[in-house]
């Protein structure tokens, strides 16, 4: 008599979303804020700021959950939720610590810039859509420029250096325009390389963006006539489009 062997039926796998540790962290942070307000370290009269802190912590939890469900790959949804959480957290902390908005307002440039920077830095090269990836990576340069701009304003507001005197001596803010322009050229080269060294439409658009940004930066840095900017950009865009069409042929 032969012995029949039976295999266990395939059970549906449970999604591995990790533990609810983020909920514990949420409660610890919230309880810590309540404790600091009770001890007088934080301004207790600004208890309403806790209702701004709550959405920030919820957004962080949703970002963690989205990341866990996607296999720890930091999907776009998780990055967006994390960025929104950082912006909301910055607003909540400014109210909780009773910071002077006249001095600390550049934080609202630095933190959103950091959120945009993270989204651009996490963009993947190549893949099936190199053009789209190149456009998404522009967020890296835009976020970096925004953070540098906010940091300069904050240092000036804190009295570390005289921002007005520096502006009269050198139009430093033109560098914040130049940085994304140079980044557009870098991304255009990466898109062309990922597309088999072809000048695709996405690469050409990035070149036009780079030319426009760099032209604006040059006008600002050298204090040229701003009336020259519009026709210069149109001419450069036309030359780039013509050259791109010839290269594609």
N, C-alpha and C positions, 0 to 999 in steps of 0.2 A: 504494500500500500504506500503510495507516494504521499509525501507531505506537501501540502499546498502552502505556498508562501504568499502572503498578502502584503502589498506595500501600502503604507499609510497614504491616504489621499492628500493631495497638495492643498495645503491650507493657504489662504491669502495672506501675504506678508503684511505685517503692520508697518505703516510708514514710520520711519525712524525720525522723529522730530525732536528727540532729546527729552530731557526732563523739563519740568517747569521751573528751572532755576532762575529764569529771567523774571518770573513772578516774585520769587523771593527777593531778588535784587531790587525790584520795583518797590516792594514794601519796605525794605531796609532804607532806601533813599528817601522815600516819603516820610517814614518815621523819623529819620535823622533830621529832616527839615523841620518837622513839628517840634522835635526836641530842642533844636537850636533856637527856634522862636520862643519856646517856653523859657529857656535859659537867658534870653535877651541878647544872644549873639546875633541873631537875625531880627530885623524889625518886625515885631509881632503885629503892628498895625497894618502891615501889608499882607495879611493872611490871604487876601484875594489873589495874590500872585501864585498861591498854591494851585489854583485852578488853571494857570498857564503851564505850571510844571507837570500837571497830570497828563495833558495831551503829549508832551514831550516824551515822558516815560512810556506812554502807550505806543507812540510811534517807534521808539527804540525796540520795544517788545515785538511789535509787528515786523520790524525789519529783521530781527533775530529769527522769528518764526518763518518768515519767507525764505531767509537764507538756509535754514535747516531743512525745509521742505525741498529746496532745489539742490540738495547735496553739497552744501557749503561752497557754492560757487559764486556767491555774492551777485545774484541776478540783478538786472536793472531795477526791478521793483524794490528789492531790499536796499539798493543804493539810494533810490529816491526817498524811501521812507526814512532811512538813516539821515539823509541830508535835511529833510523837513524836521526831524527830531532835533538836530543840532541847532537849527535856526530858532525853533520854539524854545529850546533850553536856554539859548543865549538871552532871549527876551525875558524869560522867567528869572534868570539869575540877576539880570540888571535891575529888575524890580525888587527881588528879594534882598539884594545887598545895597539897595537904595543908591545906585550909582548915578552920577550926574550925566544926564543924556547930552548936555552940551559938550562934555569932554569925551564920553565913551561911545558916542554914536558911530565912530568908525568900526566898532565891533560888528555892526550890522552890515558892513562890507566884508570884513574878514571871514566871518562864519559862513554866510552864503557863498562867498568865494571858495572856501574850503569844501563846502558841499558840492559845488560844481566841479572843483578840482578832482575830488574823489571819483565822481562819475566819469570824468574824462580819463583819469589815470587807470581806471578799471576796464577801459575799452580794449577789446582784443584786436590784434592785427590779423590781416588776412581773412581766412574763412571764405564763405561763399559770397559775401558782400563787402569786399574791401573798400569800395567807395563810401558806403554808409558808415563803416567803421572809422574811416578817415575823418568824416564830418563829425562823428561823435567825439573823437579824440580832440577836436578843437576846444571842447569844454575844459580840457587840461590846461591849455594856455590861457583861456579866458578866466578861469578860476584863479590861476597863478597871478595874472595881472591884477585882478580885483583884490586879492589878498595883499599884494605889495602896495597897492594904492591905499587900502584901508590902514595898513601898518604905518605908512608915511603920515597919514592924517592923524592917527592916534599918537604917534611919537611927537608930532607937532603940538597937539592939544595938551600933552603931558609936560610940555616945556623942555623936552630933551634937545630940540633944536628949533630955530626960528624958521617955520615953514614959509612965511611970507617973504622973508629976506632971501631964502633959497629960491623961491619962485621968481623974484626979481632978477636974481643972478643967473638962474638956469631953469628953463621950463621942464622940470624933472618929470612932470606928469606925461610928457610925450613918450617917455620910456615905457609907460604902461600901455600905450597904444602900439608901440613898436614890437613889444613882446608877442602878442597874438599874431601880428603880421609875419614875423619870422617863423612862428609855429605853424602857420598855414603853409608856408613853403616846405617845412619839414614833413608835414602830413601829406602834402601833394607828392613829394618824392616817395614816401612810404606806400601811398596808394598806387602809384605807377609801378613800383617794384612788385607789390603784391598782385598786380594785374598783368604780370608777365612783361614788365617794362614797356607798357603802353600808356600813352597819354589819354586816359579815359575822361569822360565828361566830368566826373567827380573831381579828378585831379586838376582839371582845367578850372573848375569853379573855385577850388582852394587857392590856385595861383592868383586868380582875380581878387579874391578876398585878401590875400597877402599883399598884393600890389596896392590895393586901396588903403589898407591899414598902414603900410609902410609910407605911402605918400602922405597920409594924414600926419603921421609921426614926424616926418621930415619937415613939413610946414610948421608944426608946433615947435620942434626943437630948434629950428633955425629962424623962427619968428618971421616967416615969409608971409606974403599977402594971401589971406584965406580965399580970396576970389580966384586964385589960381588952382585951388584944390579940385573943384568940380570938373573943369575941362581936362585937367591932368589925369584924373581917375578914368574919365571916359576914354581918353586916348590910350592909356595903359590897358584898359579892359579890351579895347578893340585890337591892339597889337597882340595881346595874349590870346584872344579868340582866334585871330588869323593864324598865329603860330601854332596853336593847338590843332586847328583844322589841317594844316600842312603836315604836321607830325603824324596825325592819325592816318593820313593818306600814305 
